[in-house]
């Protein structure tokens, strides 16, 4: 675990392996997004047709493209300039998605009360100052607007968490440690350089959102459907503990 590291250093790391990250994403994202996150996000957002939607932390843009296919009016931002370049390259000409390079902690170039819906998919744990990011999301939403975001589940994905295995490699149980530590830590992304994640307790997330003025409507811990288990049998282990948690809030 490290100290005195901010969002900019975290995003520099993402920029350095944007290509390999994008290579692991199809039109549905990676397998975890296809199986667990995409269905949950769309369910919580409700209809997006003709709605002004901000994809806050779009990465290589797969979710922005899914939104555009659903006839949303899409604006997308990401701190990584390389990710924005990849997103633009992967976006068909018929999708009029507006892409911007920008840190979700400070999106001053976007005007107040602009969006009906903001979705942020696996981004908030990458930001050092999540309160600033949440305040920006609140500022950018219309009154009554919806904010949906997914993160690594802070109760289970903590510094030094992971599977405990027997001598044969069988997964015995999932170990959680350092839950009440709040700060930055490193986690390996595939075979690449380690990414920086900023851990916070569930209490911190929820109380910060409520203090800003959001109204919490729903929390979902995604599980695989039987249909997805037929396609991806290895996701059976996701019934043992939750990898992600998804929030739906209203302004």
PyMOL commands that set and color helices and strands:
alter all, ss='L'
color gray80, all
select helices_A, chain A and resi 7-16+18-23+31-45+62-69+81-90+124-126+130-140+202-212+226-231+233-239
alter helices_A, ss='H'
color red, helices_A
select strands_A, chain A and resi 52-56+73-78+98-101+115-121+141-152+162-165+171-175+183-188+194-199+215-220+244-250
alter strands_A, ss='S'
color yellow, strands_A
deselect
rebuild
show_as cartoon
